[in-house]
Amino acid sequence: MKKRIITNEHGETLAWFDESKAIKVDEDTTFDGRNQISRATGGQWDHEALFLTASGKWVLNAWSNWQGSNDTYRFMSDNKAYAWIMVNASPSEIDNLPPIQRAGFDQFMGSSEV
């Protein structure tokens, strides 16, 4: 079991989830000629990933490669998670969503203006 603690913006513990039972949606990156750049953060040092917990909650994981920084895990609403996926996930990550979340994502995409 990989227990991950979910906190609020003040660092107070709200809940936890088992990462080994969650579905992880990795950020997509682009190569700028020298480094892999996170589409989620726009930088080479800061990163994000999205988890769908076993209970169906979305959790955003943010971390940095800078020494001394700590990972954070925060809840996200369905709409914010779908918006994150739309911008930051590769097509294969979207295809791997469970049917209920994939239907929610497809509905979100259908209602989003371009």
GIHUTA-V672031 format. One record per pair of residues at least 6 apart in sequence whose ideal C-beta (glycine too) atoms are under 8 Angstrom apart, sorted by sequence separation. I is the first residue (numbers start at 1). J is the second residue. If there is no record, write none. Layout:
BEGIN
I_J + I_J
END
This chain:
BEGIN
7_13 + 8_14 + 30_36 + 31_37 + 37_43 + 38_44 + 41_47 + 52_58 + 53_59 + 63_69 + 6_13 + 7_14 + 29_36 + 30_37 + 37_44 + 40_47 + 41_48 + 51_58 + 52_59 + 63_70 + 95_102 + 5_13 + 6_14 + 29_37 + 36_44 + 38_46 + 40_48 + 50_58 + 51_59 + 63_71 + 76_84 + 85_93 + 94_102 + 97_105 + 6_15 + 29_38 + 30_39 + 35_44 + 38_47 + 50_59 + 51_60 + 62_71 + 63_72 + 85_94 + 5_15 + 6_16 + 29_39 + 38_48 + 50_60 + 51_61 + 61_71 + 62_72 + 5_16 + 6_17 + 27_38 + 28_39 + 49_60 + 50_61 + 61_72 + 94_105 + 4_16 + 27_39 + 32_44 + 48_60 + 49_61 + 61_73 + 62_74 + 85_97 + 3_16 + 4_17 + 27_40 + 48_61 + 60_73 + 3_17 + 4_18 + 27_41 + 48_62 + 59_73 + 60_74 + 3_18 + 4_19 + 47_62 + 48_63 + 59_74 + 60_75 + 2_18 + 3_19 + 46_62 + 47_63 + 59_75 + 60_76 + 1_18 + 2_19 + 46_63 + 47_64 + 58_75 + 59_76 + 2_20 + 46_64 + 47_65 + 57_75 + 58_76 + 1_20 + 45_64 + 46_65 + 58_77 + 86_105 + 27_47 + 45_65 + 46_66 + 58_78 + 85_105 + 27_48 + 41_62 + 44_65 + 45_66 + 60_81 + 27_49 + 51_73 + 58_80 + 82_104 + 86_108 + 26_49 + 58_81 + 82_105 + 86_109 + 25_49 + 60_84 + 24_49 + 25_50 + 83_108 + 24_50 + 25_51 + 50_76 + 78_104 + 82_108 + 86_112 + 24_51 + 25_52 + 82_109 + 23_51 + 22_51 + 23_52 + 52_81 + 79_108 + 83_112 + 22_52 + 78_108 + 22_53 + 50_81 + 19_51 + 21_53 + 22_54 + 21_54 + 17_51 + 50_84 + 18_53 + 50_85 + 17_53 + 18_54 + 48_84 + 17_54 + 22_59 + 17_55 + 50_88 + 50_89 + 17_57 + 48_88 + 17_59 + 40_84 + 56_100 + 52_97 + 56_101 + 52_98 + 4_51 + 40_87 + 39_87 + 40_88 + 39_88 + 52_101 + 6_59 + 4_59 + 17_73 + 4_61 + 15_75 + 25_85 + 28_88 + 14_75 + 27_88 + 28_89 + 27_89 + 28_90 + 26_89 + 25_89 + 26_90 + 7_72 + 9_74 + 28_93 + 7_73 + 8_74 + 6_73 + 7_74 + 26_93 + 5_73 + 6_74 + 25_93 + 4_73 + 6_75 + 25_96 + 25_97 + 23_96 + 23_97 + 23_98
END
